[in-house]
C-alpha cells in the first residue's frame, strides 16, 4: 500500500484479435519444458527480436464469448513472465533469461512487446456508488475458473467504449447461468440477485 492506493498485477488480458507474436518459446536451455524465474530459455524469432531487449511472455488460452450475445468478444492470454533476450545464437534463435515470472514458462508461449501488468487502484475497502452498464463477466483470472469471490480478477465484455474506465464501480448480479454487470432496465425480473461489486 502507498497512501490511499495499492498496486496489483493483472493476471490476464483480453485482445479483440489474435496476437501476432514476435517470438515463440522453444524450450529451456537445458531442455526443460517448464522454466521459472532466473532460468534460461531458447526462443525462436517470428519478427524483430533484438538482443538486450525485454519482452512479455503470454500464453494463448483461446477465444472468449459473451454470455449475453453468444458472440466472440476476443482472445484470452495469461500473463506468464517477462524475458530479457540477451544473445542471438543464430538461425533465428535467441537465448533469454526469465524475469518477473508469474507462471512457469512453457513451450509455445509467445513473446510480445513489453507489457507492464501493474495497475494502481484506490485501496479503500468500501467502494463508492456504482454506475449503470450492460456487461457480462466473460473470464476469470485462472483458466477454467467458473466463479469468483473477493480479490479475484474478472474480465467483462465492454470497455472504454461502454463508458467503463479505471476506477469504475459496477454492481454484479447473479443470473440464471451467468453474471451480468447491471440489470436496472429489467425491474420486473425477480431471479436476479445483487451479489457484490467489482472495481475496474
Protein Blocks (a to p, Z undefined) as FASTA:
>chain_A
ZZjbccdddfbdcdfbdcddfbdcfbdfkopabdcehiacddddfbhpaehiacddddde
bjaddfklopafbdcdddfbdcddfbdebjhiacdddehifbdcdehiacdddddfbdcd
dfbfbdcdddddddddfbdfbehiabdcehiacddfbdfknopaehiacdddddehiacf
bfklmmmbckbccfbdcdZZ
